[in-house]
């Protein structure tokens, strides 16, 4: 079967599907319109389709002509609460945006379903197509795991693969990944400092929570640099800081939130306890109260080394050796595909999708309101999904 040739024959359909999804993005776990579009795209392929009970997921099982193992392919479907500023003629119409390329992932996965359905007579085993909502902070993969996506075919998946496009940082059309830790664990530190309000001209008659919270922010950065090995790094960035109502009033409380990224379970456990202790210690020194809460969102995304070697060979055979490179270091972004890889060997693969003519070193990055992605990668991504599954079953 020539999956690449078949995929390029579908390119026009893939572009139309992707642009439909892009024009009507939805966020979170509830994606009714997106789910409807996906169901229409895979209708008639002879798949066993189920939808989520607690979220707008779609799980579709393709059964080959002969029995065999199960491979899982995942594409996330949700968008971001970002107002699009690309100027594209198919730009979002509702105030949200597919600024992370999930519309491409969904399209490529639907394309792979069509490709593999055409060749089911040559498949020995099953393919589970995992169309997932809620990747952007809602842990949709965990919900789908809880609802049984890994065993949707009746037997546990033996391998799992996901593609993720990038609008910057990687040459267009280039595939890259690595074995071991590939994307960071994501956590949230929420700190509320409880002081005593008063007049700004008499701070000695109050207990200023802003000053204490500011000291916590700087102390956390210093603590991290003096606690963690630079080769097992931790990144902490404060993204919100809220306090006060007027310039001459010392408020009762100050609240800040930080994202915390790490690349090993050991570092994640240590940063969890340590950040809370730093905040509690500073609060005690100033005689104020503090509530410091560390919430674990996504674990480290860990690729299986053998599966990465398999991806590298498959990309080389399908697209040419020049289209693959080993990722030099992990990405500090996070992924809930880590939930799948916790129990199934597999790989998260990144695909460069910067627009034609754009410099990937300077083009707007994922999550930017100006992030744009090239439709030209759709057929190549769909073909890789399909080839990974087909060859893995044949093996």
C-alpha positions in Angstrom: 0.0 0.0 0.0 1.3 3.5 -0.9 0.0 5.4 2.0 1.8 8.6 1.1 0.4 8.7 -2.4 -3.0 8.0 -1.0 -2.7 10.7 1.6 -1.7 13.3 -1.0 -4.8 12.3 -3.0 -6.8 13.3 0.0 -5.1 16.7 0.5 -8.0 18.8 -0.8 -10.4 17.1 1.6 -8.0 17.5 4.5 -7.6 21.2 3.9 -11.3 21.7 3.8 -11.8 19.8 7.1 -8.9 21.6 8.8 -10.3 25.0 7.8 -13.8 24.1 8.9 -12.4 23.2 12.3 -10.3 26.3 12.4 -13.2 28.6 11.7 -15.3 27.2 14.5 -13.0 26.4 17.5 -14.2 25.2 20.9 -12.4 25.1 24.2 -12.3 22.8 27.1 -14.0 19.4 27.4 -17.3 20.2 25.8 -16.8 20.5 22.0 -20.2 19.6 20.5 -19.6 21.2 17.1 -16.1 19.8 16.8 -17.4 16.4 17.7 -20.1 16.6 15.1 -17.6 17.6 12.5 -15.3 14.7 13.4 -18.1 12.2 13.4 -19.1 13.3 9.9 -15.5 13.1 8.7 -15.2 9.4 9.7 -18.7 8.4 8.8 -18.9 5.5 6.4 -15.4 4.1 7.2 -16.7 1.0 9.0 -15.3 2.0 12.3 -16.7 1.2 15.7 -17.4 4.6 17.1 -18.3 5.7 20.6 -18.5 9.1 22.2 -17.5 10.2 25.7 -19.9 10.2 28.6 -18.3 13.1 30.5 -16.7 14.9 27.6 -17.1 15.4 23.8 -14.6 12.8 22.9 -14.7 10.4 19.9 -13.1 6.9 20.1 -13.1 5.0 16.8 -11.8 1.4 16.5 -10.7 0.0 13.1 -10.5 -3.8 13.1 -8.2 -5.3 10.5 -9.0 -8.4 8.4 -7.0 -10.6 10.8 -6.6 -10.6 14.6 -3.6 -9.0 16.1 -2.4 -6.3 18.6 -3.8 -2.8 19.0 -2.2 0.5 18.2 -3.5 3.8 19.5 -3.3 7.1 17.5 -4.2 10.3 19.3 -5.3 13.8 18.0 -6.4 16.6 20.3 -9.3 18.7 19.2 -9.7 21.7 21.6 -8.7 25.3 21.0 -7.6 28.2 23.2 -9.4 31.3 24.6 -7.3 33.5 22.3 -8.7 36.2 19.9 -7.2 35.4 16.5 -5.2 38.0 14.7 -3.8 36.1 11.7 -5.9 37.8 9.0 -6.6 34.5 7.4 -9.8 34.2 5.3 -10.8 31.2 7.4 -9.9 32.8 10.8 -12.0 32.0 13.8 -15.4 33.6 14.0 -16.1 33.2 17.7 -13.3 34.7 19.8 -11.4 31.5 20.5 -8.6 30.2 18.3 -6.8 27.0 17.3 -3.5 28.7 18.2 -1.8 25.4 19.0 -2.6 23.6 15.8 -5.0 21.1 17.3 -7.2 21.5 14.2 -4.3 20.1 12.2 -3.9 17.2 14.6 -7.6 16.3 14.3 -7.5 16.5 10.6 -4.4 14.4 10.2 -5.9 11.7 12.5 -9.2 11.7 10.5 -7.1 11.4 7.4 -5.2 8.4 8.8 -8.5 6.7 9.6 -9.6 7.1 6.0 -6.2 5.8 4.7 -6.2 2.7 7.0 -9.9 1.9 6.3 -9.0 1.7 2.6 -6.5 -1.0 3.5 -8.1 -2.9 6.3 -7.8 -6.1 4.4 -4.1 -5.9 4.9 -4.1 -5.2 8.6 -3.6 -7.8 11.3 -4.9 -6.1 14.4 -6.8 -3.0 15.5 -6.3 0.7 15.5 -7.8 3.0 18.0 -8.3 6.6 16.9 -8.4 8.8 20.0 -10.1 12.2 19.2 -9.5 14.1 22.5 -11.0 17.3 23.9 -9.5 19.3 26.8 -5.7 19.0 26.3 -5.3 22.7 27.1 -5.4 22.5 30.9 -8.4 20.2 31.3 -6.6 16.8 31.4 -8.9 15.4 28.7 -6.6 12.4 28.2 -7.1 11.4 31.8 -10.8 11.5 31.3 -10.6 9.3 28.2 -8.3 6.9 30.0 -10.8 6.6 32.8 -13.5 6.0 30.2 -11.5 3.1 28.7 -9.8 4.5 25.5 -6.7 2.4 26.0 -8.7 -0.9 26.0 -11.4 0.3 23.5 -10.6 -2.5 21.1 -11.1 -5.1 23.8 -7.4 -5.6 24.4 -4.9 -3.0 25.8 -3.0 -0.9 23.2 0.6 -2.1 22.7 1.8 1.2 21.2 0.6 4.8 21.0 1.6 7.7 18.9 0.7 11.4 18.7 1.7 14.3 16.4 2.0 17.9 17.5 2.6 20.7 15.0 4.7 23.8 15.7 4.4 27.2 14.0 7.9 28.2 15.0 11.2 26.8 16.1 11.4 23.8 13.6 11.8 23.9 9.8 8.5 23.3 8.0 8.0 19.6 7.2 10.6 18.4 9.7 9.7 15.7 12.2 11.5 15.6 15.5 11.4 13.7 18.8 13.6 12.0 21.4 13.6 9.1 23.7 13.1 9.6 27.5 11.7 12.8 29.0 10.4 14.8 26.0 8.0 17.3 27.5 7.8 18.7 31.1 5.5 18.0 33.9 3.1 20.9 34.5 2.0 22.1 37.9 0.4 25.2 39.4 1.5 27.0 42.6 -1.3 29.2 44.0 -0.3 31.5 46.9 -2.6 33.7 49.0 -0.9 36.0 51.6 -3.2 37.1 54.4 -2.0 40.4 56.0 -3.7 43.3 57.8 -5.0 46.2 55.8 -4.3 49.8 56.6 -3.3 53.3 55.3 -0.5 53.4 52.8 1.1 56.3 54.8 1.4 54.2 57.9 2.7 50.7 56.9 3.9 50.0 60.4 0.2 49.9 61.5 -0.6 47.2 59.0 0.9 44.0 57.7 1.5 44.5 54.0 0.8 41.3 52.0 2.1 42.8 48.8 5.6 43.2 50.0 5.6 39.8 51.5 4.2 38.2 48.3 6.9 40.0 46.2 9.6 38.6 48.4 8.2 35.2 47.9 8.3 35.6 44.2 12.0 36.5 44.2 12.9 34.0 46.9 11.3 31.1 44.9 13.5 31.9 41.9 16.6 32.0 44.1 15.6 28.8 45.9 15.2 26.9 42.5 18.6 28.0 41.2 20.3 26.8 44.4 18.4 23.6 44.8 18.1 21.9 41.5 20.7 20.4 39.2 20.9 22.4 36.0 20.8 19.0 34.1 17.5 18.2 35.8 16.0 21.6 35.6 12.9 23.3 37.1 11.2 26.4 35.6 8.9 28.6 37.7 7.2 31.6 36.2 4.7 33.8 38.0 1.9 34.5 35.5 -0.7 36.3 37.7 -0.3 38.7 40.7 -3.4 40.4 42.1 -3.7 42.7 45.1 -5.2 46.0 46.2 -7.8 48.5 45.0 -6.2 51.9 45.4 -2.7 53.3 45.6 -2.9 54.5 49.2 -4.6 51.5 50.7 -2.6 48.5 52.0 -4.9 45.5 51.2 -5.8 42.5 53.3 -4.5 39.9 50.8 -2.3 39.4 47.8 -2.5 36.4 45.5 -0.2 35.1 42.8 0.0 32.0 40.6 2.9 30.4 39.0 3.4 27.6 36.5 6.0 25.1 37.5 7.7 22.8 35.0 10.0 19.9 35.8 11.5 16.9 33.9 11.7 14.1 36.4 9.4 12.6 39.1 12.1 13.3 41.7 12.3 17.0 40.8 8.5 17.3 40.7 8.2 15.9 44.2 11.0 18.1 45.6 9.6 21.3 44.0 6.1 20.5 45.3 7.2 20.4 48.9 9.9 23.0 48.7 7.9 25.8 47.1 5.2 25.6 49.8 7.9 25.6 52.5 9.6 28.7 51.1 6.3 30.6 51.1 5.4 29.4 54.6 8.8 30.3 56.0 8.7 33.9 54.6 5.1 34.4 55.8 6.2 33.3 59.3 9.1 35.7 59.3 6.8 38.6 58.6 4.0 37.5 60.9 1.4 37.1 58.2 -0.7 34.1 57.1 -0.3 32.2 53.9 -2.2 29.5 51.9 0.2 27.9 49.5 -1.2 25.2 47.3 0.7 23.1 44.7 -1.5 21.3 42.2 -0.1 18.7 39.9 -1.6 18.9 36.4 0.3 16.7 33.9 3.2 14.4 34.5 6.4 14.3 32.4 5.9 13.1 28.9 8.3 10.2 28.5 8.8 8.6 25.1 9.9 5.0 24.8 13.4 4.8 23.3 12.6 1.8 21.0 9.4 3.5 19.8 11.4 6.7 18.9 13.9 4.6 16.9 10.9 3.1 15.1 9.5 6.6 14.4 12.8 7.7 13.0 13.0 4.7 10.7 9.4 5.2 9.5 9.9 8.9 8.8 13.0 8.1 6.8 11.3 5.4 4.8 8.2 7.4 4.2 9.5 11.0 3.7 13.3 10.7 3.5 16.1 10.8 6.1 16.4 14.6 5.9 12.9 15.0 7.2 13.8 13.6 10.7 16.1 14.8 13.4 16.6 13.9 17.0 15.4 16.5 19.5 18.5 17.8 21.3 16.7 18.5 24.5 13.2 18.2 26.0 10.5 20.9 25.4 9.4 22.8 28.5 5.8 22.7 27.3 3.5 20.0 28.7 1.2 17.4 27.3 -1.6 15.2 28.7 -0.6 12.5 26.2 1.7 11.7 29.1 -1.3 10.0 30.6 -1.3 7.5 27.7 2.5 7.0 27.7 2.4 6.3 31.4 0.9 2.9 30.6 1.6 2.3 26.9 5.0 2.5 25.1 5.0 5.1 22.4 6.1 8.5 21.2 5.0 12.1 21.0 6.3 13.4 17.7 6.7 17.1 16.7 6.2 18.4 13.2 7.3 21.8 11.9 4.4 23.6 10.2 5.6 27.2 9.9 3.8 28.9 6.9 5.4 28.8 3.5 8.1 31.5 3.2 8.2 32.2 7.0 11.4 32.0 9.0 10.6 29.4 11.7 13.1 31.2 14.0 11.1 34.4 14.0 7.5 33.4 13.1 4.8 33.6 15.9 4.9 30.7 18.2 2.1 28.3 19.3 -0.4 30.1 21.5 0.2 33.4 19.9 -2.9 35.2 18.4 -0.8 35.4 15.2 0.3 31.8 15.1 -0.3 30.3 11.6 0.2 26.8 10.3 0.8 25.5 6.8 -1.8 23.1 5.4 0.9 21.5 3.3 1.8 19.3 6.2 -1.6 17.7 6.5 -1.1 14.8 4.1 2.4 14.0 5.3 1.1 13.9 8.9 -1.8 11.7 8.0 0.5 9.3 6.1 2.8 9.1 9.1 0.0 8.3 11.5 -1.2 5.6 9.2 2.2 4.1 8.4 3.2 4.0 12.1 0.0 2.0 12.8 0.2 -0.3 9.8 3.9 -1.2 10.2 3.5 -1.7 13.9 0.7 -4.2 13.4 2.7 -5.9 10.7 5.6 -6.3 13.0 
